[in-house]
Amino acid sequence: MKRLLCVDDSPDMLSTLLDLLQSDFEIVGALSSGSTAVDAATSYKPDIILLDVDLGDTTGFLVAQKLRSAGCPARIVFLSVHESIDFIQAAEDVGAAGYVFKSQIDRDLMKTLHAAS
């Protein structure tokens, strides 16, 4: 079972994600702050990091850059309310393995995560 770290600043979204994903993935952490993601990734060694684009203390894109600079090998899948090509391109620019619109979680999240693993 693939190890998954979830990072989203909304407690309700984290709860929803855990409910949706716990049967298919080993959830190694659920964080509400981007500033803790690099340390958590080092400690938990996830295979995949599900990362919100808009975090209260930073952006998911900056967190992804820090993860890459720290040598984190985890695949990164972004989750976002932003459905603009500019955001998708920014995700690709930082090496995203996938990008899921929050409006399409039920349809796209599971298949995107499995494709990334």
C-alpha positions as CSV (number, residue, x, y, z in Angstrom):
1,M,0.0,0.0,0.0
2,K,1.4,3.4,-1.0
3,R,2.2,5.9,1.7
4,L,0.4,9.2,1.4
5,L,1.0,12.6,3.1
6,C,-1.9,15.1,2.9
7,V,-1.4,18.8,3.3
8,D,-4.4,21.2,3.2
9,D,-5.1,24.1,5.5
10,S,-8.9,23.3,5.8
11,P,-9.7,20.8,8.6
12,D,-12.9,19.9,6.8
13,M,-11.0,19.1,3.5
14,L,-8.4,17.0,5.4
15,S,-11.2,15.0,7.0
16,T,-12.9,14.5,3.6
17,L,-9.6,13.4,2.1
18,L,-8.8,10.9,4.9
19,D,-12.3,9.4,4.5
20,L,-11.9,9.0,0.8
21,L,-8.3,7.7,0.7
22,Q,-7.7,5.6,3.8
23,S,-9.0,2.4,2.1
24,D,-6.5,2.7,-0.8
25,F,-3.5,4.4,0.8
26,E,-1.6,4.3,4.1
27,I,-2.1,7.9,5.3
28,V,1.2,8.7,7.1
29,G,0.2,12.3,8.0
30,A,-2.5,15.0,7.6
31,L,-1.0,18.5,7.9
32,S,-2.7,21.9,7.9
33,S,0.4,23.9,7.4
34,G,2.8,24.0,4.5
35,S,5.7,25.0,6.7
36,T,5.7,21.6,8.4
37,A,5.5,19.6,5.1
38,V,9.2,19.3,4.4
39,D,10.1,18.0,7.9
40,A,7.1,15.6,7.8
41,A,8.1,14.3,4.4
42,T,11.6,13.6,5.7
43,S,10.2,11.8,8.8
44,Y,7.3,9.9,7.2
45,K,8.9,9.1,3.8
46,P,5.7,9.2,1.8
47,D,5.5,7.8,-1.7
48,I,3.0,10.6,-2.7
49,I,2.3,14.0,-1.2
50,L,-1.2,15.4,-1.8
51,L,-0.6,19.2,-1.6
52,D,-3.1,22.0,-1.6
53,V,-2.1,24.9,-3.8
54,D,-3.4,27.6,-1.4
55,L,-2.1,27.0,2.1
56,G,-2.6,29.6,4.9
57,D,1.1,30.1,5.5
58,T,2.5,29.6,2.0
59,T,1.7,28.1,-1.4
60,G,1.9,24.5,-2.4
61,F,4.2,25.5,-5.2
62,L,6.8,26.9,-2.8
63,V,6.4,23.8,-0.6
64,A,7.0,21.6,-3.7
65,Q,10.2,23.6,-4.5
66,K,11.4,23.2,-0.9
67,L,10.6,19.4,-1.1
68,R,12.6,19.1,-4.3
69,S,15.5,21.1,-2.9
70,A,15.6,18.9,0.1
71,G,15.8,15.8,-2.1
72,C,12.4,14.5,-1.4
73,P,11.6,11.7,-3.9
74,A,7.8,11.6,-3.3
75,R,5.5,12.2,-6.2
76,I,3.5,15.4,-5.7
77,V,-0.2,15.8,-6.7
78,F,-1.7,19.2,-6.3
79,L,-5.3,19.8,-5.1
80,S,-6.8,23.2,-5.9
81,V,-9.9,25.3,-6.3
82,H,-8.0,27.0,-9.2
83,E,-9.0,25.6,-12.6
84,S,-6.9,27.9,-14.6
85,I,-4.3,26.7,-17.1
86,D,-1.8,29.1,-15.4
87,F,-2.0,27.1,-12.2
88,I,-1.8,23.8,-13.9
89,Q,1.3,25.0,-15.7
90,A,2.9,26.3,-12.5
91,A,2.3,22.8,-11.0
92,E,4.0,21.2,-14.0
93,D,6.9,23.6,-13.7
94,V,7.6,22.3,-10.1
95,G,7.4,18.7,-11.3
96,A,3.8,17.7,-10.3
97,A,2.7,14.2,-11.0
98,G,-0.9,15.4,-11.1
99,Y,-3.3,18.2,-10.5
100,V,-6.9,17.7,-9.3
101,F,-9.6,20.4,-9.1
102,K,-11.4,20.3,-5.8
103,S,-14.7,20.5,-7.7
104,Q,-13.8,17.2,-9.3
105,I,-12.4,15.3,-6.2
106,D,-15.0,12.5,-6.4
107,R,-14.3,11.9,-10.1
108,D,-10.6,12.5,-10.4
109,L,-8.7,12.2,-7.1
110,M,-8.4,8.5,-6.7
111,K,-7.4,7.8,-10.4
112,T,-4.8,10.7,-10.3
113,L,-3.2,9.4,-7.1
114,H,-3.0,5.8,-8.5
115,A,-1.6,7.1,-11.7
116,A,1.1,9.0,-9.8
117,S,2.2,6.1,-7.7
